[in-house]
Amino acid sequence: MRPLDPRLLRQAPSARRFLAFAAVLAALATAATIAQAALLAQVVVGAFLHRRSLGSLAPELGALAGLALARAAIAWALESGGRLAAVRVTRELRTRVLAHVVDARPGQPSTGEVAIATTEGARALEPYFARFLPQLLLALVAPPAILVWVAFHDLTSALIMAVTVPLIPIFGVLVGKMAQTRTLARWQALQRMSTHFLDVVGGLTTLRAYRRGRAQTEMIAATSDAYRRETMATLRVGFLSALVLELAATLGTAVIAVEIGVRLVDGRIALQPALAVLVLAPELYGPLRQLAGQFHASTDGLAAADQLLGLLELEPAVPRAHGPRPASFGTVRLEEVTAGYDDRGIVLGPVSLAVEPGEHLALVGASGAGKTTLLSLLLRFADPIAGRITVSGVDLRDLDPTEWRRLVAWLPQRPRLEPGPVADAIRLGRPGADVRAAAEAAGAAHLLERVVGERGEGLSAGEVRRVALARALARDAPLVLLDEPTAHLDGASAAAVVAAVAGLSSQRTVVLATHDPRLLDVVDRVVELAPLRFPEPAGSAA
């Protein structure tokens, strides 16, 4: 298991800056540790062998106190810098992930996966940056530096250290492979539990209507218990790793201590270098032992980073070109356009169609004929698999999707509103827009003083649709796309929406998909899309 994912450094500049900062502090901490051990040995030898007075030892004692304070300050700076870096990296990754998944293929990352990665996953990065990475850098810098210093003062002890120190990372790699498997299983169990819970909450009304609440309660309990088992298995591996590495470090320190003691008795080593090596022996293994203590933070942090970075690697639904918006909004033309989905095959086409500026066009046809798909193509939520769509003669593939969508107002079949005042929900379409004019055009002026909650709470389905239509009109975009604007509405609400559509300016191009015959009376042209018919398999009954 790699202790640091290179993708994390590429995607988060704050991570690179923190590693450089932490590497400098780790080098300073190592230098302070070696100097402190050498100075402590000098003070002890001076006091007990050379009978130096306390006054004559005052400079060395002051330096020892200064080195102790320096090590404490460096440790504080490492952890504090790690926490600050974790906050910055989390913010950078969360922002990038949320912006990226919007452009991914519809349904490719599940809602639960994104929610867990950007919440629990992001939080798991804090102990990873604050504790594990600083300790990892210390473990990489301190042991080699101490080993080199000891080699110049006591080659025998240096050879023992060189043999025993590699045992700790070897054991760490062996345990780490098992821990990686358990941690990934834990994150998958958490995703299953969270996704299932979100689905249950979303369909709570339906579950209650069909009296399936008890069955779903049992399912939630089962997924929660699976997550508990995986968490306990991960913790067991973490405790095992700490035990194994602690044992190896303790045995290595004991061997060095015994070997130095024997040579001191025989007079083959002086007291001052012996004391310095004895003080440095725990410092040699200490960073590796403490690294083992942060092992659980490393596995959780790496698993969380892998989830976030995996979302950033999702292929976008449409390639992002860098072309500007068209200089002017003209004719929208579909030329032999065919569209389809990976899981459903071809669902539309070939279609050839031209929509002139200011024209109001209705798309009709049976369910599955491809009306919503055609609107998705115009929004550039997907690209045709054959043919092309142009606006003012420019292929949509050559335009930046974000810039193109600034020219489009869209009313989906199931609109969602931002919780808060209705006026703010309408203003979301374009900050600074004339909210009242848009609300009056959509027949929603009487709703401006209302407040909408999550999932449209506080408004009826018809009121939500009218507010969403007002939001679309507030954009003042030249192209307006409406997907079943009167679906599932009562007669009065549907009539209000029809009147709003009829009142749209002739300077705005409108393309709407509908089954409502009332809307056909307020448009300029009606285009019928026929569902695709595939030949029956050979040998089927006539």
N, C-alpha and C positions, 0 to 999 in steps of 0.2 A: 504494500500500500504506500503510495507516494505521500510524504508528509505535506507537500504543497502542490496544488494543481496549477500548472503553468497558465492555464486559461484564466485563472483568477487574476494573475498579474496583467494579462492583456486587457481584460474587461474592466478592471478597477485600478485607475492610476493611484488612488490613495493607498492601495496595498503595496505598490512598488515603493512609494515614498516611506511608508512605515518600515518596510524591510531594510532599506538603507539606513534609516535612523536607528533601528534596533540593532543592526550589525555593528554600528559604531559604539553604541552603548555596551554591547556584549564584549567588544574588544577592551573597552575601558574597564569593565567589571573584571575581566580576566587579569588585566595588568594590576589592578588594585588587589586582587586576591593573592597573586604571586608576591607582590611587594609586601603585603601584610604578613604572609607566612615567613618570608625571609627576615622581616623586621622583628617579628615575635621571637624567632629563634635567636636572633642577635641579642634581644633584651634579656631572655632567659639565661643565655650563656654569660652575658655580662654581669647579671645580678648574682648568679650562683657559682660561677667559676672564677670570674675576675673580681668579684666582691665590689662592684661599682656601686656608688651611693645612688639614692633615689634622685637627688638633684642632678647628678651627671647623666642619668637616664631620662631626664625630663624631655629632651628633644625627641628621642625615639618614642617615648610614651605618647607625646603629643601627635607625632606622625601616625602612630597606631590608631589613636582616636579619630584623626582626620580621615584615615583610610576606611575605618568602620562607617563613619558618616557618609563618605563618598559611595561606598557599596550600597548602603541603605537608600541614598538618593537615586542611584542608578536603578535599583530594583523598583522603586516607586515610579520613576520616569518610564521604565519599560512597561509596567502594567497600565499606568495612566495613558501612555501613548497608544498601547494596544486597544484600550477601550475606546479612545477617540477614533482610532483607525477603524475599529469595528463599526462604529456609528456611521462614519463616512462611506465605508465600503458597502454597508447594508443599504444606505440611501442610494448610492450609485447603482448597485445591482437591482434593487427593487424598482427604481425608476426605469432602468433599461428593460427589465423583464416585462413590466406592465405595458410599456410602449411597444415592445416587440410582439407580445402575444396578440395584441390587437390586429396586427398585420398577418398573423399566422392563419393557416387554413382553418375554416370554421369547424369547431368540435375537435381539433387536433389535440390541444392541451385541455384536459378536463378542468372544470371550475375548481374542484377540490384540489387537484394537483397544483394549480396556480396559487390558491389560497394558502395551502400548507407551505409551499416554497417561499412565499413572500411574507409569511408571519412566523411560524415556528422555525422554518429554515433560516430566515434572516436572524432570528434571535440566537440560534445556535452558533452563529459566527462570532458572537461577542466573547465567550470563553476561549474560542479558538484563537482569536487575535490577541486577547488580553493576557492569556496565560500560556497557551501551548506554543505559539510561534516565538515569543521571546525566549521561552525555555529551550526550544529547538535550536535557536541561534547560539545560546550559551553552550548547549551540548556540542555544537559543531566547532565553536571557537576555543572553549576552555580546555577540554582534554588534550588536544594537540599541543597547545601552548604550554600547559603544565608538563606534559611529557618531554618536550624539548628542554625546558628549564631543568627538570630533574636529571635528564641525560647528561647535562654539563656538570652536575654536582654529585650524582650517584648513579653510575651506569647500571649497576646491578638492579636497583629498584626500578629504574626506567625500563629494563627488559621485562621484569615481572609485570609492570603496568601495561607494557605493549602486548603481552600475552593475554592478560585478563580483561582488559577494556573491550576488545572486540566481541567478547562473549555477550555483552549486554545488548548491542544492536542486533546480533544474530538472533538471540532469543526474542528480541522485540519484533523482528521481521516475521518469525515463525508464528508468534501470537497474533501479530497484526493481520496476517492473512485470514485467520479465523475470525478476528474481530470485524474485518471489513464485510464479510459475508453476513454476520449477525446484524451489523448496523444497517446495511441495505435492506435486510428483511424487516427490520424495525420500521424504517421509513416507509416501506411499502404497506405495512400493516396500518401505519398512521394515515396514509393516503386513503386506503380502503375505508377505514373507519370514518374519516372526515367526509369523503365523497358520499358515502352512504347516508351519513347524517344530514348533509345538505340536501340530498334528494328527498329524504323523508320530510324535512321541514318544508321544502318547496311543494310537495304533494300532500301536505297534511290534511287539507280539506277533502281531497279525494279519498284518502285513507280512512278518514272518519266516516265518510258517506258509505263506504263499502265495508266498514267495520273490520279493517285490517290493522288496527292500531296495535293489538296484542302481538300479532306476528312480527310487526316491525320492531316492537320493543325487544322481542327475543333476538332479532337480527342485530340490533344495536348492541345488546349485551354480548352477543357472540363475537362481534368485531372488536369490541372494547377488550374482551378477555384475550383475544388473539394479540392485540397490541400490548397488553400487560405481560403476556408470556415472552414476547420478543424483547421487550424492554428489560425484563429480568435476565434473559439470556445474555443480552449485551453487557449488562452490569457485571455478571459473573465473569465474562471474558476480561473486562476491565480490571476487576480485582485480581484475577489470575495473572495478568500481565504485570501488575504492580508487585505481586508476591515474587514472581520469578526474577524480575530485574533487581528487586531489593536484595534477594538472596545472593545473586551473583556479585553485586556491589559490596555486600558485607564480607563475603568470602575473599574478594580481592583485597580489601582493606586489611583484613586479618592476616593474610599471607605476607603483605608488605610489612606490617607491624612486627610479626614474628621474626622475619628475616633481618630487619634492622636491629631488633633487640639482640639477636644472636651475634651480629657483627659488632655491636657496641660492647658487649661483654668481652669479645675477643680483641677489642681494640683496633678493628679493621676499618672503622669509620669514625669521624669526629662527631662530637655532640651537636654542633650547630647545623651542619647539613642534614644530620639524622632527624633533628627536630623539625627542620623546614620540610623535609620529605614527608614526615608523619602528619604534619599539619595539612600538607597539600594532598595527601592520599584521599581523604574524604571529599575534598574539593574536586578531585579528578572524577570520582564516581558520582558526586552529588548532582550535577546537572542531568546526568543520565537517569538517576533515580527519580528526580523530580519530574523529568520528562515522562517517565512511566506513570507518575501520579496524574498527569494531565492527558493520559492516553484516551480516556473516554471523551474529553473535550475535543481531541483531534479527530476521532472517528465521527463524532456528531457533526463537527464543523465541516469536515471534508464531504460527508454525505449531503449536508445542506448545500454546500457550494456546488456539488455535482448536480443537484436538482435545479438550482438557479441557472447554472451555466448550460445545462441541458435545454432549458426553456429558451435561452438565448440562441441556441443552435437550430431551433425549428425553422424549417424553410418557410418563407413568406408565401402567402396565397398568390401574390402577384409580384413580379420583379420590380424593384424600385428604381425607376429611371430618374434622370436628373434634368429632364427638360422642363422649361417653364410652362405656365398656363398659356393656352392659345391667346393670341393677341385680341381676338374678338370671338364671341360665341355665335357660331353659325349653325349650319345644318348638321344634325347628328345622323350618321349613315351606318347601317349594318349591312355588310357585304358577305353573303353566304356564311353567316355566323352559325357555328355549332358549339354547343356547350355540354359538359357532363361532369360527373363526380366519380371519384375513385370507387366508392361503394355502390353506386347506382348505375354507372355507365352513362351513355348519352341520354340527355333529357330534353334537349332543345336543338332544333335545326334540321336542315340549314334554313336560316331566315335572312331575307333581304328586305330592308326597310329604310325609309328616309323620313326624318322628322324635321320639319322646317322650323325656323325660329318663330316663336309665338304661337305655334300650333298646340292644340289640346288634343291628345291622342289617348284612346282607351284600348287596353289589351284585354280581350275576352277569350274564353275557352274553358274546357273542362279542367277539373283539378288534375294536376300533373302535366299540363300542356306546356309548362315552362315560363309562365308569366313572371313569377318571382325570380326565377333564374335570369330572365332577360333584364330585370331591374338590377339584379346583382352585378351583371356584366356592365351595365351603364354606371354603376357605382364603383366599378373596379374592385369589387370584393373577390372577383375571379376574372380570369382571362378566357377568351374563347379557345377551344382546342383546334378550331379551324375557322378560316375567315378572319375578318377584322372589323373593328368599329372605329370610325373617324369622326372628328368634330372639326368643322372648318377645314376639312381635308387633312388633318393631322391625326395619325394613328394614336389611339389612347395609350398604347404600349410605350410610346415615346414621351409620355407626360409623367411627371411625378404624381403618384396617386394622391398624396396629401394636397398638392396644389390643385389638382383636378376636382377633388371633393369640395373645395372651397366654392366651386361654381354650382354645387348641387345641394338642394334641400330634399330631405327624405323623410317619409312617414312610413315606418315599418308596420307589419301586421300586428305586432305586439309591442307597442311603444312603452318605453320606460321613462319615468320622470325623476329628476333629482329631488330627493326629499327636501322640503322647505317651502317657502312661499311660492305660490303659483307664478307670480310675476318673475321670480328668479329662475324658475324652470323654463319659462318662455325666453327670458333674456339669455339663457345658455346658448341659444342658436346664434346669437350675435350680440356681444356686449355693446351697449349703447343704442340698441335698436328701439324703435317706437313700439313698446310692449302693448300699449292700449290699442293702437291701430291693428296690430297683428291679432290681438285677442278678439277685437270686434269683427275682423274679417273671418275668423274661424268660429264665430258665435260663442266665444268663451269670455266675453268682457265681464259677465257677472261672477266669474270665478276668480278674478284677480285678487280679491281679499282673502281667499281661502289658502289653506296650507295642505300640502300633500305629504304623506308619509312614505315609508318603504313599500314597494310594490304597488304604489298608487293608492294607499290607504287614505280614506277621507274623501275620495272622489269615486263616482261610478265609472263603469267601463266607457260609457259615452263621453263623460266629462274628461277622462284621461285622454281619449282619442282627440277631442277637440283642443285640449291644451297642447298635445303633441303636434297637431296641425298648426296651431298658432306659433309654436316654436319653429316649425319648418318655414312658415311664411315670414317669420321675423328675420330669417337669414337673407332675404331679398336676393336669393340666388336666381340666375337666369334659367336653370333647369330644375323642375320640381318633379320628384318621383313619389307616387302614392301607391302603396301596396294594400289593396282591399280596405280603403278608408272607412267603409260603412259596415264591415263585417262584425257580426255579433252585437249589433246595436239595436235598441228599440226604435220604433217608428219615428218618434220625435227627435232623438239624437241623430239618427241617420239623415233625417230631413235637414237638420242644421248643418251637417257635414256636406251634404249635397249642395246646399245654398252657398257654403263657403267655397267649395270647388268652383261653382258657377261664377263666383265673384272674383276669381283670380284674373289678374290683368292679362290682356292679350300680348303684353310685352314679355311674358314669362312662358317658357315652353313647359308643357305639362305632359307627363306620361303616367298613366294610372292603370293598375291591374284591378279588375273588379268582376264580380258576378251580379252586381246590382244594376238592374235595367234603368233605374232612375238616373244613374250617372251617365248613361249613354246619351241622354237628352241634353247634356250640358257640355259635350265635347264636340270637336270639329270632325273627328274621324274615328272610326272603330276598326281595329285590326283583330281578326280571330286567329288564335294559335291552335293548331290541331295537335293532339297528343301523338307522339311517335308510335307507329305500329310496326312491330317486328314480326317477321315470318314465323309461322309455327314450326316446331321441330319436325323433321321428317318422320313419318310413321304415326303422327298423332291422328286422332279420330277426326274425320271430316264432319 
